[in-house]
């Protein structure tokens, strides 16, 4: 057999380049530090949610909760307490408490964690 036709080899390389480009684009996204990387390689920080949106009595605290921004635009500290059953409990503003993935309760200003007694 003779050499491959130029058009056939070119199409194969183009397909590989397209597939490689699509895979590279699919790999872009948010990492564990809430930073999103775009196709051009630039990074954009994704701000945490507002505390007033997250901390509402009766709502569920997200299992992946890692902080919120208060009304002054300040990142509220997250200091989870490990419960005896291994779950993590969080309080907010000495007013709310919840286990990650659990129901948010008002704590009447006690600031105690939501671990079961």
N, C-alpha and C positions, 0 to 999 in steps of 0.2 A: 504494500500500500504506500501511497505517496503521503506527503505532509498534509496535515489537517487544513481544511479551508480556513482562510483568515476570518471570515465572518463567524464561523462556528466557534473558534477559540475566543473571539472578542465577546460574544454573547455569554459564554460561560464565565468569563472574568467579570463581566458586568453583573451577572447574577450573584456572584460571590461578594462583590462590593455592596450591592443592594442589601443582601442578607446581613452582611457584617454591619452595615450602617443601621439597619433596623434593630439588631441586637444591641448595639451601642446606645441607641435612643431608648430602648426598653430598660436598660440598666440605670438610666437617670431617674432620680426621685428623691424623696426625703430620707435622710439618714436618722440615726438615733438622737442627734442633737438638733432636730427640727431645722435642718439646713437643706434646702433644695438646690440641686445642681441642674442647670439647664443644658441643652444640647451644645451650647457654645462653651461650656465649662465654667460659666459664671455661677456664683452662689448667692442665694437669697434666703435670709433668715425668715422662717415662718413664726410669727409671734404666737405666744401661748394664748389660750382663751381668757376672756375676762372672768374674774372671780365671781362676779355677780351672775354670770351665765352658768357657771359650774355649781356653785354652792347655794343650792335651793333645797330647803327641807322637803323630803319626799321623793326627790329625784335620785337617780343612781349615780354614784361617783364612778367615773370610768376606771376600768382595771388598769389602764396604762397612764393614769393621772400622774403628771410630773411637774405640776405647778400652774399658776395662773397669774394674771396681771391685775393688781387692785385698781381702784378708781383714780389713783394718782399716777398710774402708769408704771408702778414699781412691781417687780417680780416678787410675789409672796413666797416666803420660804416653805419648803416641804420637808417635814421631819417625821417620817413614818415611824410608828412604834410596832414592833413585832409582837403579835399576840401569841398566847400559849399554843394555839392551834396552827401557828405558822402564817396566818393571814397578816396583812399589814393595815394598821389603822392610822388615819390622818385627821388632824384637827385644823380648823381655819378660823382665824380672828377670834379665838376664845369663844366662838359662838356656834360653830358647826363641827360635827364629827361624823366619820364614816369609815368603814372598812373598804379597801379598794374593791370595786365591783359591787358594793353594797349600798343600801339606802342611806341617804344623808339625813341626819337628825340634828335638831337644834339642841345644844348642850347646856342651855341656860347659864352660860358664862363660866361653867366649871372648867372648860378646856381639857377635860379628860378624854382619853382616846376611846374609841368605840369597841374595844375588845370585849368579848363576852366575859362575864364574871365567872 
